[in-house]
Amino acid sequence: MGITQIIDPFYKRLDPNSYRKTFEHGQLAWVPTAYAAGLPMIMEVDRQSPEDHFASVFRVRPMTDKDFRKRPKLPIKLLNLGETEELVVSRCKLRPAIILLTSPARFPDLLEELKRTGKAHLAHESVAVIPLYSVQKEDSDTGFPPVMIARIKALMYQQFFICPKKGSGLQWDSIGRLDRMFFARPIFPCVQPMPYALSDDGLLILTSMLRILFGLGTSQAEEETFLAIRELAMETLPERAR
């Protein structure tokens, strides 16, 4: 029950001719997502010999307080590591995610100058990515447990957002981790846009939760709508989850 029954439709289908070309606010997509490891891992690289300009010796180890400090390093071709830079290693997985568009200030009059001075990255635009994680299934212990799922559907946790598989193209019910949101450029390899996006009502709930999570508050109209929906969702919460 919860908001998955109150909000109908939860998604909208996108134009098949355009959904791969440009993202829409709230669109679903498969995105490479790094695992949130407890301690980042460093790949320490070096040359086999001073005459070899390619990295040929390496080891992966936990990060220490001695990393990211200036120390002499032989330059390695294709890496371009600075004196205080390190290679951070992370496992990644292609996960479904919600794409949220940003509205950065634009400065077209400076683009040519930025390109000429090697600072074109200052004009790069990004999207916010909320990765989705699966719920626990009958034949597996992994994923969000049933009690938490019931509470998430009732909007009890502002850092978790339910994404039902019905009408979305998702393989299973999923939970959006707002607390693991990250930013990325909208076009990069391996991203697979999906022809679905959150409906207006679904987006209203999600953006309200984000504002609450970051302590930004909501407009009076949005707050009244959110609280009304949460009150209805709480009424459907099973006794075992209260």
ABEGO torsion letter per residue (X at the ends): XEAAAABOBABBBBBAAAAAABBBBGBBBBBBBBBBBABBBBBBBBBABAABABBABBBBBBBBAABGBBBBBBBBBGAGBBAABBBBBBBBBBBBBBBBBBBBBBBAAAAAAAAAAGAAAAABBBBBBBBBBBBBBAABABEBBAAAAAAAAAGABAABBBBBABGAGBABBBBBBAAABBBBBABBBGBBBBABBBBAAAAAAAAAAAAAAAGAEBBAAAAAAAAAAAAAAAAABBAAAX
